Every structure is written in C-alpha cells, then in structure tokens.
C-alpha cells in the first residue's frame, strides 16, 4: 500500500504564506478590502529576500466526487482478470451525472463551491476573466449571469471555437442592470488557427484552464486547474488550485500577460506570434516593474514555452526517488522515456507509480475505444511497466464520458529534502507542450532529435496551455496526500480489472 507523505488525508486545506511561512486559513487585514491604487504605488514591504512566491491564500482542492455504489447486474456475472468475482464498480471512482452531480457539487470543500464563492463575492466595478476549452456548467453560468445582471461585473472569456457554445451564448445574453449591451459578457473564440505557411505552426485547441477575479488589482484571485468549466469541476477526477495574491508579483503579472495575449486577435493567430507576444510581455515585468521570477513557482505558457516546461519536468524526474503520475493522456515521449529511465536506474531506481483512466486499458486490451485514448498510450504504459513502473486504472463511467482528467507529476526525494509538482491545463502530449522533436532513447543521453528535419514538417499545431512547476512545500504536501488516496482507494490494479467491459445497469448513458 502506498503511504501518504505527511499528515492524514484531508479534502481541502488553505494556506497562508509570505515567503515560506504557512498557517491555517486566515485572511490578513490588508486583504479584507481592495487596494485600488495604481500598481506602481502598491507597497513591496512583504517582498521576500529569497524571492519566494508571496501569496495571501493558496487553496488546493481535488474533485474527489462522492458517488453511490453501482453494482453489476446479477444476471451478468463479472469476474476480474485474476478470476475474482466482482460485484460492483469502485465506489467514488465510477459516477453518474444524474445521480451524483448534486451531492458532489454542493459540498463546501468542492472546487465548484470555492469558484462560486469567488463569483458571488464580486461587487460593482469588479472584473472576471476566464479561458477554458469548454463551458457547460450551469451552476457556474447562473452565478456569473447573476454577477452581471445584479452587480454589473465585467466578464471577458475565451473558449475554443470548435466546442459547444450553448452555455457561452446564454452568458453573453446576460444584461447589466442599466440594459447597456456593451456591458454584457464578451466571448472571445480562439483556437483552430491553420498553419500560416510551410514549416510554420498555427494553433490547435484553446486549451487553457484559468479563472481570474480582478486581474491586476489587489487582491487578485487566480484559479488554475486540470479541469474545464464542465463536469471537470464536479465529476471528473481533477485538481484545482485557488490562489489569492497581490498583483505586484512576477507570477501574477505573468498571468496578466496570458490574459492580454488571449485577448489580442493578432497574437493568437500562430505559434510564433503568440510566443513573441508572451516573451515581450514577460520581459517588461522585469525591465519596467523590477520583478524577478519566483524561485519556488514557475508558469509556462504554450506555444512558446513548452521547451522550458519539458526541461523542468525532465530535470525533476531525474532528481526524484519517487515519481507519482496522474494522467489523462500518455503520449509525451519525454515523459515516457524519463519515467522508464528513472524506474530502471542501476543504482537507486525510482519508485514510479502511474494512475490513468481505464479508457486506455480497454482500447489497449480489446481495441474498444471507450473515450479519447488510443492504443498507443497502452503500449507506452506497458513499456514503462517493463522497466519497473507500476500502473493502476481509474474505472470511470465512459458511458457518460466521465474521466480521470488529472495531469500532474509529483516528484520527491526519499529524505524529504526536496519535492515538486508539475501540472496544469495540458495533457502529456506533443500538442500540449508544442514540441515536435523527440528524445534520444538512451537514458545516458540528453540529445533532442528534430522531427523530419529535412522536410520542414511543422507537425501538430500546438494548443494554448498553462503549465506549472511548484516547489511550495504546503502545496506539494496536498498532492502527496491525494495521490496515495487515488492509488490505494480509487484506482484498480491490472489483475483486478474486469475481464470484460461492461457498465452497471444504473449508470448507462443519459
């Protein structure tokens, strides 16, 4: 059994930190009221000489849906791969939208509760910006619409243009109290940009996952997650980070760069334009504001910064004695290689444990594509298993397209001297990192091999993504508590997987 690192499993905890100080959920006096002074007049008195990230609150939440048992039909006995008789799907792993959404969403510790609390706390003159692949959550829609119709809150939001925009268009129709259509929410469709020319990359999906309240003001609130504004905040297995901070930090200002870039029509047309915009905006944070990037938290925006994200992830895995991976997709060659290399070291091999959706298991073992995953992912997982890694499967309800949608890597030294979390919006794919090269498979080589260097093939168009590399100890602790919960309580070892793919009668497609 995988033991949690740190104190016993809890559902949610909030952290208060200036520098590395951590405490219970409290709110400093300075954050009770908004500071409307211009940014250059906001005090830097709380700056840490070691350049640790200064935040007011960092609340890490996991959806951890609460779902009723779903027994198999007695008329269709189900056995496991090892011959054991199975009576039901794993509790709190397998869920149903109709039966489990409300109990899961209404818990005070649920990510949706925190998000709606933020929305309901807005006042006249406040602003909200968010960017997701999709938006279908009616509870969040209702809170946002009320913020507009009752308090004239300004909303700009970005969604992928290829997704269902029904709820988005409903939000656009919400009117401010004075009836001025200019104050209605502003939808900005992004993604789906074709290649601008030979050897160049356009844009794939608008796949950012970010929510901001009063961007650039004090206090500024930021949520980043693995989940979309859909079932991803309730019934998918996801992780959400809610950060309240002053705007006079590099981390806050970097997210303002993302917001400005996403709202710029020209910057979002191609990989190169977006990368150039983000780079120029980041440079001004230091040259004009005098802010330096924090040591213990990094954010990477793709396209343009995927190589930096890749290098941070690879370096972290190489440094680790324990690597815990929660993945929705498993296709990124640098992750596959380095997990295998870590698990098969001749000296001090790392403990490598991976949790992923059973959609990958079924397409790999039966050829039945029950979700987005493909058989190649199963083969890649088998390759790291052969090198010493262990894999367990989340038996989610593919009849309703409910997913294990986490994408994070937890990395630790055995002695507790170091640890980090890598995660964010992007899946473990080339499109997410925006890197179309591949690694030399020799574990002793760091060589990077270009893809089709003689043809100038640009490869897959990269997505808009936001990745994070976090060394904040209390944030790491939350992930070190959550992963063992998934591994021990929610995920299924291969030998206990059902011998055939069958859904319980109480959880068929809606």
C-alpha positions in Angstrom: 0.0 0.0 0.0 1.3 3.5 -0.9 1.6 5.5 2.2 0.6 9.2 2.2 3.5 11.5 2.8 2.7 13.9 5.6 -0.5 14.1 7.7 -3.6 12.1 7.1 -5.8 12.6 4.0 -8.0 15.7 4.1 -10.2 17.0 1.4 -9.1 20.6 1.4 -6.8 23.0 3.1 -6.0 26.6 2.6 -2.5 28.0 3.1 -1.4 31.5 4.1 2.2 32.4 3.2 4.5 35.2 2.9 7.8 33.7 1.9 7.7 30.2 3.2 5.5 30.8 6.3 2.4 28.6 6.3 -0.6 28.6 8.5 -4.3 27.9 8.8 -6.9 29.6 6.7 -7.0 33.2 7.8 -7.1 36.4 5.9 -4.6 39.2 6.6 -6.1 42.6 7.4 -4.6 44.0 4.2 -6.7 41.7 2.0 -10.1 42.4 3.6 -10.5 45.5 1.3 -9.4 46.0 -2.2 -6.4 48.3 -2.9 -7.3 50.4 -5.9 -4.0 52.3 -6.0 -2.1 52.1 -9.3 0.2 49.1 -9.5 3.4 51.2 -9.1 2.1 52.6 -5.8 1.4 49.2 -4.2 3.8 48.5 -1.3 6.6 45.9 -1.8 7.1 45.7 2.0 6.2 42.0 2.1 8.8 41.1 -0.5 10.9 38.0 0.4 14.7 38.4 0.1 14.9 34.8 -1.2 12.3 35.6 -3.8 9.8 33.0 -2.7 6.3 33.5 -4.1 4.2 35.8 -1.9 0.6 34.7 -1.7 -2.3 35.5 0.6 -4.0 32.2 0.3 -3.4 29.0 -1.8 -6.2 26.5 -1.6 -5.6 23.2 -3.3 -8.8 21.2 -4.0 -9.5 17.9 -5.7 -12.9 17.0 -7.0 -12.9 13.6 -5.3 -16.6 13.1 -6.2 -18.9 11.3 -3.8 -20.7 8.7 -5.7 -23.1 5.9 -4.8 -22.3 2.2 -5.4 -23.0 0.9 -8.8 -23.4 -2.9 -8.6 -23.3 -5.1 -11.7 -26.4 -6.9 -12.8 -26.7 -10.3 -11.1 -27.8 -11.6 -14.5 -24.4 -10.8 -15.9 -21.7 -12.0 -13.5 -18.4 -10.2 -13.9 -15.0 -11.6 -12.9 -11.6 -9.9 -12.7 -8.6 -10.8 -14.7 -7.3 -12.9 -11.7 -10.6 -14.8 -11.6 -12.0 -12.9 -8.6 -15.8 -12.3 -8.6 -16.7 -8.6 -8.9 -19.9 -7.2 -7.6 -19.7 -3.5 -8.4 -17.6 -0.7 -9.8 -15.2 1.0 -7.4 -17.1 3.5 -5.1 -16.3 7.2 -5.7 -14.4 6.3 -8.8 -17.3 5.4 -11.1 -20.1 8.0 -11.0 -23.3 9.0 -12.8 -24.1 12.6 -13.8 -27.8 12.2 -13.0 -27.3 10.7 -9.5 -24.0 12.0 -8.2 -23.6 15.6 -9.6 -25.6 17.4 -7.0 -24.2 15.7 -3.9 -20.6 16.1 -5.2 -21.0 19.7 -6.3 -22.8 21.0 -3.2 -20.0 20.0 -0.7 -18.3 23.1 0.9 -14.9 21.6 0.1 -15.8 21.0 -3.6 -13.9 23.1 -6.2 -17.2 24.3 -7.6 -18.2 25.7 -4.2 -14.9 27.8 -4.0 -15.4 29.1 -7.5 -19.0 30.2 -6.9 -17.9 31.7 -3.6 -15.4 33.9 -5.6 -18.1 34.8 -8.2 -20.7 35.6 -5.5 -18.2 37.8 -3.7 -17.8 40.2 -6.6 -19.1 43.8 -6.4 -20.0 46.5 -8.9 -16.9 47.5 -10.9 -15.2 44.1 -10.5 -13.9 42.1 -13.4 -13.6 38.4 -14.3 -11.5 36.8 -17.0 -11.5 33.1 -17.8 -10.2 30.8 -20.5 -11.2 27.1 -21.0 -11.6 24.6 -23.7 -15.3 24.3 -22.9 -18.0 25.7 -20.7 -21.2 23.8 -19.9 -21.6 24.1 -16.2 -25.0 25.6 -15.4 -24.3 26.3 -11.8 -21.3 28.5 -12.7 -23.3 30.0 -15.5 -26.0 31.0 -13.1 -23.5 32.6 -10.7 -21.8 34.5 -13.5 -25.1 35.7 -15.0 -26.2 37.0 -11.6 -22.9 38.9 -11.2 -23.7 40.7 -14.5 -27.4 41.3 -14.1 -27.3 42.4 -10.4 -23.8 43.9 -10.0 -22.6 44.9 -13.5 -19.5 42.7 -13.1 -17.4 42.9 -16.3 -16.7 39.5 -17.9 -14.3 38.6 -20.7 -13.9 34.9 -21.5 -12.1 32.7 -24.0 -13.3 29.4 -25.3 -12.3 27.0 -28.0 -14.3 27.9 -31.1 -14.8 24.2 -32.0 -16.7 23.4 -28.8 -20.4 23.6 -28.0 -21.1 27.3 -27.2 -24.7 26.9 -26.0 -24.0 28.0 -22.4 -21.5 30.6 -23.5 -24.1 32.2 -25.7 -26.5 32.2 -22.8 -23.9 34.0 -20.7 -23.4 36.6 -23.5 -27.1 37.4 -23.3 -27.0 38.4 -19.6 -27.6 42.1 -19.4 -26.3 44.7 -16.8 -29.0 46.5 -14.7 -28.9 49.5 -17.0 -29.6 47.4 -20.1 -26.4 48.6 -21.8 -25.4 45.7 -24.2 -21.8 46.9 -24.1 -21.7 45.7 -20.5 -22.7 42.1 -21.4 -20.1 39.4 -21.2 -17.6 39.3 -24.0 -16.9 35.9 -25.6 -13.6 35.6 -27.5 -13.4 32.4 -29.6 -9.9 31.1 -30.0 -8.0 28.0 -31.3 -8.4 26.2 -34.6 -5.9 28.5 -36.5 -4.4 26.9 -39.6 -0.7 26.9 -40.4 0.3 30.3 -41.8 2.8 28.8 -44.2 5.1 25.9 -45.0 7.1 24.8 -41.9 5.1 27.0 -39.6 2.5 26.2 -36.9 -0.9 27.5 -36.4 -2.9 26.9 -33.2 -4.7 23.7 -32.2 -7.1 23.8 -29.3 -7.7 26.8 -27.0 -6.9 24.5 -24.0 -6.0 27.0 -21.2 -7.7 26.5 -17.9 -7.6 29.7 -15.9 -10.1 31.9 -14.0 -9.2 35.4 -12.6 -11.1 37.8 -10.5 -9.9 41.4 -10.6 -6.8 40.7 -12.7 -4.2 43.4 -11.9 -6.0 44.6 -8.8 -5.2 44.0 -5.1 -6.1 41.3 -4.1 -6.0 39.4 -7.4 -7.6 35.9 -7.4 -6.4 33.2 -9.8 -7.7 29.6 -10.3 -5.8 27.1 -12.5 -6.8 23.5 -12.9 -6.7 20.3 -14.9 -10.5 20.7 -15.4 -12.7 22.6 -17.8 -15.8 24.6 -16.8 -17.9 21.5 -17.2 -18.0 18.1 -15.4 -14.4 19.0 -14.8 -15.3 20.9 -11.8 -17.5 18.2 -10.2 -17.5 14.6 -11.5 -14.3 14.2 -13.5 -11.3 13.4 -11.3 -9.4 16.7 -11.3 -7.2 19.1 -9.3 -7.9 22.8 -8.8 -5.6 25.5 -7.3 -7.2 28.7 -5.9 -4.6 31.4 -5.3 -5.2 34.9 -3.8 -2.3 37.2 -4.1 -1.1 40.8 -4.5 -0.6 41.8 -8.2 3.0 43.0 -7.6 4.5 39.6 -8.0 6.1 38.1 -11.1 3.6 35.2 -11.0 0.6 37.5 -11.0 2.0 39.6 -13.8 2.8 36.6 -16.0 -0.8 35.7 -15.9 -1.8 39.2 -17.0 0.5 38.5 -20.0 -1.6 35.4 -20.8 -4.8 37.3 -20.5 -3.6 40.1 -22.7 -2.3 37.7 -25.3 -5.5 35.7 -25.4 -7.5 39.0 -25.9 -5.2 40.1 -28.8 -6.5 39.0 -32.2 -3.1 39.1 -33.9 -1.1 37.4 -31.1 -3.4 34.3 -31.2 -3.1 33.6 -34.9 0.0 31.4 -34.9 2.6 29.8 -32.7 5.3 32.4 -33.5 3.1 35.4 -32.9 1.9 34.1 -29.5 5.4 33.1 -28.4 6.7 36.5 -29.3 3.9 38.3 -27.5 4.4 36.4 -24.3 8.2 36.8 -24.4 7.9 40.5 -24.9 5.3 40.9 -22.1 7.4 38.8 -19.7 10.5 40.9 -20.4 8.6 44.1 -19.4 7.7 42.6 -16.0 11.4 42.7 -15.1 12.6 45.7 -17.2 9.7 48.0 -16.3 8.5 46.7 -13.0 11.7 45.3 -11.5 10.1 42.0 -10.6 12.0 38.8 -10.8 10.6 35.3 -11.4 10.0 33.5 -8.2 12.2 30.6 -7.2 9.5 28.2 -6.0 6.8 28.5 -8.6 7.1 28.7 -12.4 4.4 29.1 -15.0 4.9 28.1 -18.7 2.6 29.3 -21.5 2.5 27.3 -24.7 3.1 27.6 -27.5 6.4 29.2 -27.0 7.5 27.9 -23.6 6.9 24.2 -24.0 10.7 23.5 -24.1 11.1 25.2 -20.7 8.2 23.2 -19.3 9.7 20.0 -20.8 13.1 20.7 -19.3 11.7 21.4 -15.8 9.7 18.2 -15.9 12.6 16.1 -17.1 15.0 17.6 -14.5 12.5 17.0 -11.7 12.1 13.3 -12.7 15.8 12.8 -12.8 16.2 14.3 -9.4 13.5 12.1 -7.8 13.4 9.0 -5.7 9.6 8.8 -6.0 7.5 9.8 -9.0 3.7 9.8 -8.9 1.9 10.4 -12.2 -1.8 11.1 -12.6 -2.5 11.2 -16.4 -5.5 11.5 -18.7 -3.3 11.1 -21.9 0.0 9.4 -22.0 1.8 10.2 -25.3 4.5 12.7 -24.5 7.8 11.0 -25.4 10.0 12.9 -22.9 7.7 11.8 -20.0 7.6 8.2 -21.3 11.4 8.0 -21.7 12.3 9.6 -18.4 9.8 7.6 -16.3 11.3 4.4 -17.8 14.8 5.6 -17.1 14.0 6.6 -13.6 12.4 3.2 -12.8 15.3 1.2 -14.3 18.3 3.0 -12.8 21.0 0.5 -11.9 21.6 2.5 -8.7 18.7 3.8 -6.7 15.9 3.1 -9.1 12.9 5.4 -8.5 9.5 4.3 -7.3 7.3 5.2 -10.3 3.5 4.8 -9.9 1.0 5.9 -12.6 -2.7 6.3 -12.3 -4.7 6.8 -15.6 -8.2 6.3 -17.0 -9.4 2.8 -17.8 -10.3 4.1 -21.3 -6.6 3.4 -22.1 -6.9 -0.1 -20.7 -9.9 -1.0 -22.8 -8.6 0.4 -26.1 -5.3 -1.3 -25.4 -6.6 -4.8 -24.4 -9.7 -5.1 -26.5 -9.4 -2.4 -29.2 -12.7 -0.9 -28.0 -12.3 2.9 -27.9 -14.5 4.0 -25.0 -13.1 7.5 -24.8 -10.4 9.8 -26.2 -7.5 7.5 -25.5 -5.7 5.4 -28.2 -4.0 2.0 -28.2 -0.5 3.7 -28.5 -0.9 5.0 -24.9 -1.5 1.5 -23.6 1.7 0.3 -25.4 3.7 3.2 -24.0 2.5 2.4 -20.5 3.5 -1.2 -21.0 6.9 -0.1 -22.0 7.4 1.7 -18.7 5.9 -1.2 -16.7 8.5 -3.4 -18.2 11.2 -1.1 -16.8 9.8 -1.2 -13.3 6.9 1.3 -13.1 3.5 0.3 -11.7 0.2 1.3 -13.2 -3.4 1.4 -11.9 -6.6 2.3 -13.7 -9.4 4.6 -12.8 -12.7 2.8 -13.7 -14.7 5.9 -14.7 -18.1 5.9 -16.4 -17.2 6.1 -20.1 -20.9 5.6 -20.9 -21.3 9.3 -19.8 -17.8 10.4 -20.8 -16.7 10.9 -17.2 -13.0 10.9 -16.9 -9.9 10.7 -14.8 -8.7 14.0 -16.2 -5.8 14.9 -13.9 -2.5 15.6 -15.4 0.2 16.1 -12.8 3.5 14.6 -11.7 4.6 14.6 -8.1 8.3 14.2 -7.5 10.1 13.6 -4.2 13.4 12.8 -2.6 13.2 9.9 -0.1 14.6 12.0 2.7 12.1 14.8 2.2 14.8 17.3 1.4 13.1 18.3 -1.9 9.9 17.8 -3.8 7.9 19.4 -6.6 4.6 19.2 -8.5 4.3 19.6 -12.3 0.8 20.1 -13.7 -1.7 22.5 -15.2 -4.0 22.5 -18.2 -2.1 20.5 -20.6 -2.1 16.8 -21.2 1.0 14.8 -21.7 1.1 15.1 -25.5 3.2 16.9 -28.1 0.4 19.2 -28.9 0.2 20.4 -25.3 3.9 21.1 -25.0 4.2 22.4 -28.5 7.4 20.5 -29.1 7.6 18.3 -32.2 11.0 16.9 -31.5 11.8 13.6 -29.7 14.4 12.4 -27.2 17.2 10.0 -27.8 16.0 6.9 -26.1 19.4 6.2 -24.4 19.0 7.0 -20.7 22.5 8.4 -20.7 21.8 10.9 -23.5 20.0 14.2 -23.4 20.1 14.5 -27.2 17.0 16.1 -28.7 16.2 14.8 -32.2 14.2 17.2 -34.6 11.1 15.7 -36.3 11.5 15.4 -40.0 14.4 18.0 -40.2 14.8 17.6 -43.9 11.2 18.3 -44.8 10.5 21.2 -42.5 7.3 19.4 -41.3 5.8 21.6 -38.6 3.9 18.7 -37.0 0.8 19.0 -35.0 -0.4 22.6 -34.3 0.2 23.3 -30.6 -2.5 24.1 -28.1 -2.8 27.1 -25.9 -1.8 25.7 -22.4 -0.7 26.9 -19.0 1.7 24.5 -17.1 3.1 24.9 -13.6 6.2 23.7 -11.7 5.7 24.2 -8.0 8.1 23.7 -5.1 5.9 25.4 -2.4 6.1 22.8 0.4 2.5 23.0 1.6 1.2 22.7 -2.0 3.4 19.7 -2.5 2.0 18.2 0.7 -1.5 18.3 -0.6 -0.6 16.3 -3.8 1.5 13.9 -1.6 -1.7 13.2 0.3 -4.0 13.0 -2.7 -2.0 10.6 -4.9 -1.9 7.8 -2.3 -5.7 8.2 -1.8 -6.2 7.6 -5.5 -3.7 4.8 -5.6 -5.0 2.9 -2.6 -8.7 3.8 -2.5 -9.8 4.6 -6.1 -7.6 3.0 -8.7 -7.7 -0.7 -9.8 -4.6 -2.9 -10.2 -4.5 -4.7 -13.6 -5.1 -8.1 -12.0 -8.4 -6.8 -10.5 -9.7 -5.2 -13.7 -12.9 -6.7 -15.1 -12.3 -9.4 -17.6 -14.8 -7.7 -20.0 -16.0 -4.1 -20.5 -19.5 -3.9 -19.0 -21.4 -1.0 -17.4 -23.6 -1.4 -14.4 -27.3 -1.0 -15.2 -27.7 2.1 -13.0 -25.2 4.2 -14.9 -25.9 3.8 -18.6 -25.6 6.8 -20.9 -28.0 9.7 -20.2 
